[in-house]
Amino acid sequence: MAEQGRTLSFQKGNYTVIRFYLRCYRFVIGMVFAINEINHTPELLPNTTLGFHIFDTCFSETRALEAAMWLSSGEQDSIPNYHCPSKSVIPAIIGDGVSQCALPVARLLGLYKFPQIGHGSTLRVSDKAEVPSFLAVSPNIKYQSTGIAHMLIHFRWTWVGVVASDNEYGIVGSMEFKQEFQSAGGCVAFLEIIPIHNSMERTKKIAEIIKKSTVTVVALFSTTEKINPLIEELYALNVTGKVWIASVSWPSGEDFYNIKVQKIANGTLAFNYHRGQINGLKEALYSVHPLTSPNDIFIISFWENAFNCRWPYNNGAYATGQRELVMNKSFCTGTEKPSSLENAFYDVINFRYTYNVYNAVYTVAHALHILYSCTPSSGPFINGSCATSKEILPWQLFHYVRNVHFKNRAGDEVFFNDNGEGRSRYDVINWQVLSDGTVRNPTVGIYESPEPGRHEMSMDESAILWNTEYSEVPKSVCSESCPPGYRKAARRGEPVCCYDCAPCSKGEIANQTDSPECYMCPDMYWSDGKHEKCIPQTIEFLSFEEILGAVLCTISLFIWLLSAFVLCVFIKYRDTPIVKANNRELSYLILVSLMLCSLCSLIFIGHPVKTTCVLRQTAFGLIFSFSVSCILSKTITVVIAFSATKPNSRLRNLVGLRISNSVVIFGSLIQLLICTAWLLISPPFPKQNSKAEGGKIIVECDEGSSTAFWCMLGYMGVLSTVSFIVAFLARSLPDSFNEAKFIAFSMLVFVSVWFSFIPAYLSTKGKYMVAVEIFAILSSTAGMLSCIFLPKCYVILVRPELNTREQLMGKKNNKN
C-alpha cells in the first residue's frame, strides 16, 4: 500500500505465467475492492487516497525477500538497507499468504519494525523478537492443530493417520496436532512426510501406506501443490472410503473441479478461516473485463483460465509448454460473462482468505486514520509527539496497527491479541460433490478458543456428507469400544488405542463405555451380574427358616430326644445289673452332657449376636470336654474294676467315686481354664464379613483369638485320644463284658469326626462353615450315644434275659 495521494494502479513488470491461481487473483480483487471502498468512505481517511503495489512471490522465498527489499527501499533494484530519499517508503505490507514466504520477509522487515499484516499465515517462532512487527488477522495456526484434534475426539476417532509436507507448516503443524491429539486420548497410526521436492517413489509409498492402513481418517497438513500428486496416486490405487481432514491450506474450490479429487476427497472436512460477507464484492467481480481494466496485469490470465480461451491481444510471456497449450485454444470473444462461472469463485459468503485480505486492508486504514488524527503533544511517542503525515516511518505506523480495534462492515471485531494474532476462530466446512456434479461447501461446525486453555467445538453432523458407503459417522478406531462391565487392557508394545476388553473382577464395575479401569464397589455393595452397577449385598447367615438350618435343627432335637429317652430308660432300670455295672452315675452325667451337646448346636443357628458368639464355642468346648472326661472316667473305672477282681490287687482301694470324680473334675477344669482365659483376653464377637464371598455380607462370629479356639479344640482332641487309647488297651476283657470295646469304638468315631472336621472347616466359608461345625457336633454326639448306650438299651428293652449278673460276669448255669 502507498502513502497519501497515490492513485490506484497495478505495478507492471516482467513475469512468466506457469499456473494461474483463480483464488489468488480473488485476493487481489478483494484488496482493490477494499481500497476503493475506503477511498470512497468520507469518515475514514478523509482527503486521503490509498494506493498499492503488487508483487507476485510465486511461492518462492527468494522472490518474497526481493519484493520486501523493493517495497521497503522504493527502488526497482533490490538494495538492502537503502531507500531513495526523494520517494516515500510504502509504510505497510499485506501478505504473504504462504508461511514459508512470509517468515523470511518478517525477519527482514522486523529489523525496522516495518508492519507486515498476514492474511493467510501465522508464523511459528520460538522467540517473538525474531518477527516483532509481524501481525496476522488470521488466528495462529497452532489453534488449527488443537481444533482438529478436538474435532476428531468429538467424533470418537482415536486411530488416525497424518500426512504432512516437508516444510515448517507441515512438520510443525503435524507435530503440534500429534501432541494435542495424544494428550486427548488419540493415537497416530502413521505420520508420513511428503518430500519438499516431489518424489514419485516416496509419494507412491505414502499412498500404499494409506491404502493398507486400518485408519478411516487421515489428517492433512500440507499445501495444495504437495497434495495433488498424492491424490493422483490414491486415485490410481482406487483408495476410497477415507475421511480426509484438511487444514486451511487445502482444499480450495478450484481443486474440487478435478474429477480425481472429487472421487478421493469427497466429504472432506476442512478447517478454514471464519467466513464473512463482503457486500458489493460480487458485483465488483462480475464487472472485471480486459477491456475495462487495462491496468490490471492479471486480467488476461484470469480471462484465459476462467473461460478456457486465448485473448487475442495478449502479448505476455508464457512458460515453455504453456505457450503451445494456450496457442491451441480458440480466441476469446470478449462477450464471456464472469457471472456464468461456478460459485467456487463468486460465492462471496464463503470468502475466507479474501475476507482476511479485506480486514487486513481495513486494519492499515484504521491505523493510518488514528495516526493522522494524532494531536500534537498528546501523541504516543517521545514528549507526546506524533508521526509526520508527509513521511510516515514504518515503526510509527506499526504502533497504531498493533493496537487497532474496530468492527468491520460485517459486524465482526478485528483486533490483535498480545502475540499479534487475530481472533482464534475457525469454520469447519464439508466439501460435497453431489451426484449431478455440483460442488458445495457448507459450514458444518465452528471451533473457537476465546482464551488459552478454553476450547469450544460445535458440529452439525446431520449436514455432513461422508465419503463412505454409510450415511452415519464412520468409525476410525484401532480397537472396538469396550462395553460397560469391561475395562481396556493395553496390548504390549502397541499404542494405547489398541487394547483388549477385559471383564471386571468380582466386586468391580465399569459403568461407562471404554472405561480405562474397573472400580471397586463401596462397602455393603457388590457388582451385579454384568458388572455395570453396584447393588446392595445380600446378608447371609445360617437361619432356622432355610432348609439347611431347619434340617440341622430337626436332627439336633431328634438326638436330644433320643438321649433323653435313653436317660429315662437308664433311670427306670437303674437297679438292673447292666446299669449298675456301668457306673450309673457316670452314665447319667454322660447322657445329660450328650443332651446338652445336641442342644448347643442350636446356638450356632440364627443371626449371630454378642451373647450367642460368646456361648457358641465355649459352651460347645466345655460340654464336650465334660462328656469326654466322663467317658474317660468310665473307661478307667471299668479297667480298674476288672483288674481289682484279681487276688492281691492294689487297685481295689481305687474302686469307687473318688477316682471317677477326680478324672471328671480335672478333665473339665483344664478346659474351663482355657475358655475363661479366652473370654477374658479376646472373646468372640459378631461381625459382618463382606470379603469372604462376593456379593454377600456374611454375618458371623469372629473367634477373637484363633489360638484359643484351636487350643480348646486341641485339648478336646487330647481327651478323646486318651480315652480311645485306654479303651483300646482294655480290649482283652472278656467278651461278655464289652464296655471297653464300645467306648473304644465311640472314641474312634469321635476322633475321626473331629479330625475330618478340621480340613472341612478350613475350606468352607460363611454359613456352610457353621453347618460343618454343627454336623461335627451332632455326628460325634450321635456316635457316642449309639456306640455306648444303644447296645445296652437293646439288652434292657429287647433281651431282658441277658440283663443278669451271671450273664454280665460271664458265668453260665449248666442244667443237666
Phi, psi and omega in degrees: 000162189238179186273182182303135173093351181285138180272164181282127176195160174263140178275117180278158178188176178281128179210158178238125181279115175259308174213134181261124180261113181301322183295320179295323178294328176296325177298318180297314180298321178298319179294315179298319179299315180298317180296317177299318180296318179294318182294340178257011177254108185292336182285339183245121182052060177296145179062023179226134179245129179269145175229185184200161167238146179237135177227126181271116181278344178056036179059029182244127179297324181296313180294327179295318178294322178298319179295320180298316180290325179293314182290325183279335181266339181080006181250149178294321177275140183279107181238109182297144173059037180208143169211153183286123183299335183282352182239139178281134180285138176300126191278346183207155179235134174259121178114190356284165180279343182255130185299321183295336177267328183289327185295308179298326178294318180297323179293321180290311184288338179295337179297332183248011185053041180278117185294128176234119183251110179281142179249349181216009182214145169236147189260135174265107177226142180288334182230119181298338180297341178294325183227064188294336185252014178270128177233157181219127175285343176272156180290159177300137186295341179295331178292334176294315179298318179295317181296319179297319178299317180292326178293319179297319178294326178301321180272005181061034173269105184251359183229098188228161173251158182228133174236129183226153176276154184276065175210180185299319181300311184287313186290309181294317180298317181292323179291321176297318178297314182300317180296315181292320182293317180291324178293337178270001176105005179267170180225143178259115182289322177205153175226106184250140182253126175279124183302150180295327173255121188306121178242113183298323180296314180292320180297319178297321181295319179296319179297321179292323178297317180296320181293318184281338184291152178276356181289146175259336186247132178232125178266136183246126174236076184203160178272165187303317186293340178271332185277327185305316176298325178293321178299321179301315181291320178296323177294319180294327180273359180058047179275113180230171176081007178268147174257119182262132177250111187255150175270183186294342184278348180200145000262173173245172180299326181296322182298327186276007170263006173269127185298328180289320178295320181299320182286317185280315192252013176299136182088007180301137172260118186241133171280134180213162180296154180302134182276154177212150182269132178245100183297130177095346182291326179300315179297322179296321179292323179292336187273350183292142179199141181303329183279331181265351179232066185293336182274355180278109185286349182256353190295322182291317178299320177299313184296317181294321180285321184290321186249005175054052179218180180240122180288127188293338184255020182276117178250013182290166180270148178234156176287162179301131183090326180288323181299313181298321181296318181288320184294336181278356180272157177287159181288147174286145181269340183087352179264001178299146182245123176301335180293345180275352181288165181293160181294344181303333181260329190249358179284091188291339179294333181262008176295128182238298175298319179298322177296323177293320177299316179302314180291325179296319178296316179294329178298313179295321181296317179294322178296317178296322180298317179292323179297315181291336182273004183296135177266125180307145182073355176239015182283172184273357186259190186304133179060026178073020183284161178247168176285152177278118186293334182284332178218088184283128176276137184304320183294332177290316178295324180302323179301317182285321179297320183299327186254012183290146178203114183208170174252129179279183185290344176273358178090004179272141177281139177239122180198173179239140176278190184296337179264010179074030182246153178281183182299130183278082182221132180231148170260144173256117182250155181240112180281118186239127174250112183280170184298333180272008178090356179291137180253128177233155177219066181291151174280123183245001180191164179223133173238134179214143175237086185295339178205158182303134179084355180247126184231133179235121181231127176228134183229140173256089187294332182292340182268359185270135173259119182267143179272051179224175181281355180247154181270340181276174181298124179289163178260147173214083182226153176281323178227145178295154182297143176276127180288167174304144183096354179232156176240159178278123178250115185296144175270136182297129176078008180240160179301160184295340179282348178258115188208168171251160179260114181256133180292149178290150178284172180298137180084359180244153179224158168224106189263016177216161179289144179057043177291130181290338179204165176265149184244133181289136178292150179291171178303147180074006178231160181213160181285147176283182184299330181266359181059037180255337180208160179266134179237154179300139179286148177280140180271129186233135169200163181283109185252163178289336185284331183278162187300313183300314179296320180294320180295313180297321178297318180295316179298318180300315179293325178295315179296324178296315179296321179295318178296320179295322178297314179299319179299317179297319178299315182294323179291318181296319183255037184294339183264002178282156184301320185292329178282316181294322182292340184258026178054078189300329178297315177295323178297319177298315180297319180296317181294320177297317179295324177293324175298318179291325178299316180293327180283329181294340177294337180291337179294334181282345182262141180107173182292122181295132173232178185299318182294313181293326179295321179291322185278333188307291187284322183292315178297316178300315182294316181293315183295315181292322177296319177298317181295314181292324177297319176298318179295318177298317178298319180296320180295314179297321179298317179298315181297315181294318181299319180292318182289332183289345180283348180284148179298145178059025179284133178278352182279354183299326182287342181273346181289130181143192186282337187297313182290320181291319179293322180296317180296316181296313183293314182295316180297321181281329184296319180299316178295324178297320178295319179298313182292323178296314178298322179299313182290331180281322185275305184210083185286156174297155180208154179283146177210160177255114183259108181261001184249347183293321182217125185301137176082000182228145170256109183271116175274114187219172176261121173281130185293350181077290177237109179293331178297316179296321179299312181288332174294317178299313181292322179294319179296321177297324177293323178296315179301313182294324179293318178298317178299318179297317182295315180298315180295323181294321180290339180267016184289349181278001177297157181301149183299328181290340175248082189261024181298316182297324179294318179296319179295318179299317180293321179295321178290328176296317176297317181299310181296319180298318180298314186281334172288327175287332181297322187301304179295324179294321180294319182286339185263359179246164181224160173066219185293336180287331175293320176294319180297324178297317180292320177298318180298320179295319179297311182292322180295314180293322177297312179296324179297313179295319180296317184289317187284325186267318192254328183296322176300324180290321177297324178299316180293318183293316188267326187258319183240065182298338180294340178272352183270064178231158181295320181297315180296323182291324181271358177087013180264143182235141177271117180266113179251118180258000000 
